[in-house]
Amino acid sequence: MELSKRAQGIEPSVTLAASAKAKALKAAGKDVLSLTVGEPDFPTPKNIQEAAKRAIENGTASYYTATPGIPALRQAVVDSIQTNYGLTYTPSQTIVTNGAKFALYLLFQVLLNEGDEVIIPTPYWVSYSEQVKLAGGVPVFVEALEENDYKVTVPQLEQVRSKKTKAILLNSPSNPTGMIYTKDELQAIGDWAVAHQLMIVADDIYGQLVYGEAVFTPMATISEAIRKQTIIINGVSKTYAMTGWRIGFAVGEQTVIQAMIDLASQASSNPAAVSQYAALEALTGPQDSVETMRQAFEERMEKVYVWLKDIPGLTVRKPQGAFYLFPNVRETMAICGYHDVDDFVEALLEEANVAVVTGKGFGAPDNIRLSYATDLATLEEAVKRIKNFVEKKQQK
Ligand SMILES: *Cc1c(COP(=O)(O)O)cnc(C)c1O
């Protein structure tokens, strides 16, 4: 059967492909260490699990809910934005979705006409460009340079702006770079977007995973004009170790949100009711597990960052948030005789038994992505293996 052009144009997610490959090798008995995962390694906190069990046992999780989510959860989303951002929204300005990923998908579908452009800073999270394309839009990439801590500037954005530009996407803290935009940087980009009436898609999913002196400033808090043009994307996956539950949300202008709700009502209906009750507990229950997990990530990052810098040729920025390191391995590859990061990543897997993700899927062919959402012993051994691999190739 001939598939649609739309389907034929989709690039499968490189991160999911990399972790699937690592899992398959492991299952075949190979001692593979995987640094590919984009999810916390912690189990969902107990209080959240218990809330889900109660919702199953008392029957409330048995039925369809309203498409945009149960009223209590939409209210909890609004309340959490009030607490964390100091911004007031009404529940009708929220939609609860099957993960933040589906919120983004819905948003591009209701926002873009054929040929509309969305500016996406690279390195970027793998799904943005594919989702834009699926909506008939055109991703327009702007390279955030390593020298500028992988952040884009207004002159760079202005260079690619056209009559067709509809929106700009911002992900801070960033997957894959771990970088956070400062308030001043956001102000400049936000003012520019407002001046040109561009929608700002703020993927704030790592907003609570912030380290050291770094501060997360949500784009929507910069000014009232910016807030009006910003759709906030967030969810419980990363903050509460709930990736498998699939609950995300979008918050912003009511007409946009309502269009997303209407589309979801035809596409997916509500996200799983049991997951909504779990997410309600996550947002309204005790928050101490969030800080415990954040500290664990920070402790690992501090160590792995130092270990990594020992690898010949590698340069890496110290992450300010999220749970990834995104080293530039151009020199390292040259030392080892590789010119293509996909080949380098393949060799690391086959010869060193370490799985990482190629930077190519993030639009960064000089980089690899390592996730530190795994235990310290695994991280230490994995970095050791990479270092040995490089040093052995170097001697040859
Ligand atoms: C993980 C992730 C998401 C989506 O998470 P969901 O599990 O779908 O809520 C969105 N954006 C970025 C940058 C991510 O890393």
The ligand as an SDF file (V2000), in Angstrom:
LIG
                    3D

 15 15  0  0  0  0  0  0  0  0999 V2000
   10.2000   15.2080   26.9770 C   0  0  0  0  0  0  0  0  0  0  0  0
    9.9530   16.4710   26.2510 C   0  0  0  0  0  0  0  0  0  0  0  0
    8.6730   16.8900   25.8650 C   0  0  0  0  0  0  0  0  0  0  0  0
    7.4190   16.0500   25.9540 C   0  0  0  0  0  0  0  0  0  0  0  0
    7.1800   15.4090   27.0740 O   0  0  0  0  0  0  0  0  0  0  0  0
    5.8230   14.5940   27.2820 P   0  0  0  0  0  0  0  0  0  0  0  0
    6.2650   13.3310   27.9240 O   0  0  0  0  0  0  0  0  0  0  0  0
    5.1700   14.3930   25.9810 O   0  0  0  0  0  0  0  0  0  0  0  0
    5.0090   15.4490   28.1870 O   0  0  0  0  0  0  0  0  0  0  0  0
    8.5130   18.1110   25.2560 C   0  0  0  0  0  0  0  0  0  0  0  0
    9.5550   18.8970   25.0140 N   0  0  0  0  0  0  0  0  0  0  0  0
   10.7990   18.5400   25.3470 C   0  0  0  0  0  0  0  0  0  0  0  0
   11.8960   19.4570   25.0380 C   0  0  0  0  0  0  0  0  0  0  0  0
   11.0460   17.3130   25.9580 C   0  0  0  0  0  0  0  0  0  0  0  0
   12.2970   16.9510   26.2380 O   0  0  0  0  0  0  0  0  0  0  0  0
  1  2  1  0
  2  3  1  0
  2 14  2  0
  3  4  1  0
  3 10  2  0
  4  5  1  0
  5  6  1  0
  6  7  2  0
  6  8  1  0
  6  9  1  0
 10 11  1  0
 11 12  2  0
 12 13  1  0
 12 14  1  0
 14 15  1  0
M  END
$$$$
